Amino acid sequence: MDRPIDGLAAPSPCHERACSCACHVPAPAELLGAYGIDPGALTPTEVRLAASLLPPGRRVGAVELLRRAWGPGFAAADNAERQALRTALSRLRPKLGRRFRIELVGRGRGWRLRREFG
């Protein structure tokens, strides 16, 4: 049974398929596992960062990556935060192995994860 919060019952999970609430979003580790990426080999920040780049081929801007990997306080994307993002991406690249490649789409345009075949 749901525990009451401030006298109100906690909301039950939504059952709408078109809803974008958190009950429909898989946990980052589950999402990575679905693509064959081992979340156990990554730090928690790298897990959130890699999950933010999924699905492969989707362009993701620096502000979105910062917000998803480090939280809403990092959405300003100043020079120090962008450098931290570049460093984290460079450390993530070898951990993804040969199956995926993180590529810069264009300066100021973001990054995308590309699946390597062969």
C-alpha positions in Angstrom: 0.0 0.0 0.0 1.2 3.5 -0.8 2.4 5.5 2.2 0.7 8.9 2.6 2.8 12.0 2.1 1.5 15.1 4.0 -1.9 13.4 4.5 -2.2 12.5 0.7 -1.8 9.1 -0.8 1.2 8.7 -3.1 0.2 8.7 -6.7 0.0 5.3 -8.3 2.0 4.6 -11.5 0.4 5.8 -14.7 -0.9 3.3 -17.2 -1.1 5.6 -20.2 1.3 4.6 -23.1 1.6 8.1 -24.5 2.6 9.6 -21.1 6.1 10.8 -20.7 6.3 10.4 -16.9 9.2 8.7 -15.2 7.3 5.4 -14.8 7.7 4.8 -18.6 11.4 5.7 -18.8 13.8 2.7 -18.3 16.6 3.1 -15.8 19.9 4.1 -17.5 21.5 0.7 -16.7 18.5 -1.1 -18.3 18.7 1.1 -21.3 22.4 0.5 -21.8 22.0 -3.3 -21.4 19.4 -3.3 -24.1 22.1 -2.0 -26.5 24.7 -4.5 -25.3 26.7 -1.9 -23.3 27.9 -3.2 -19.9 26.9 -0.6 -17.3 29.1 -2.4 -14.7 32.2 -1.2 -16.5 31.1 2.5 -16.2 31.0 5.0 -13.4 27.5 6.3 -12.4 28.1 9.5 -14.3 29.2 7.6 -17.4 26.1 5.4 -17.2 23.9 8.5 -17.2 26.0 10.1 -20.0 25.9 7.0 -22.2 22.2 6.6 -21.7 21.6 10.2 -22.6 23.3 9.5 -26.0 20.8 6.7 -26.8 19.3 5.8 -29.3 22.3 5.8 -31.6 22.3 8.4 -34.3 20.4 11.0 -32.3 22.1 14.4 -31.9 22.3 15.6 -28.2 23.5 19.1 -27.3 25.9 20.0 -24.5 23.2 21.5 -22.3 21.0 18.3 -22.4 24.0 16.1 -21.7 25.1 18.2 -18.8 21.6 18.3 -17.3 21.1 14.5 -17.7 24.5 13.4 -16.5 25.1 15.9 -13.7 21.7 17.4 -12.9 19.8 20.7 -13.7 22.4 22.9 -11.9 24.8 22.1 -14.7 22.6 23.3 -17.6 24.4 26.6 -18.0 27.1 25.0 -20.1 29.9 27.5 -19.3 33.5 26.8 -20.4 34.4 24.8 -17.3 31.3 22.6 -17.6 31.8 22.0 -21.3 35.4 21.0 -20.5 34.2 18.5 -17.9 31.7 17.1 -20.5 34.5 16.8 -23.1 36.7 15.0 -20.5 33.9 12.6 -19.5 33.1 11.8 -23.1 36.8 11.1 -23.8 36.9 8.7 -20.9 33.7 7.1 -22.0 34.8 6.4 -25.5 37.3 3.5 -24.9 34.9 1.9 -22.4 32.2 1.6 -25.1 34.6 -0.5 -27.1 34.6 -0.9 -30.8 30.8 -1.3 -31.2 30.0 2.3 -30.6 31.7 5.6 -31.4 30.9 9.0 -29.9 31.3 11.7 -32.5 31.1 15.5 -32.5 28.3 16.5 -34.9 29.7 20.0 -35.3 31.1 22.7 -33.1 28.2 23.9 -30.9 25.8 21.4 -32.3 26.4 18.4 -30.0 27.4 14.8 -30.1 25.9 11.5 -31.2 26.5 7.9 -30.6 27.2 5.9 -33.7 27.0 2.2 -33.9 30.0 0.6 -35.7 29.3 -2.4 -37.9 31.9 -4.9 -38.8 
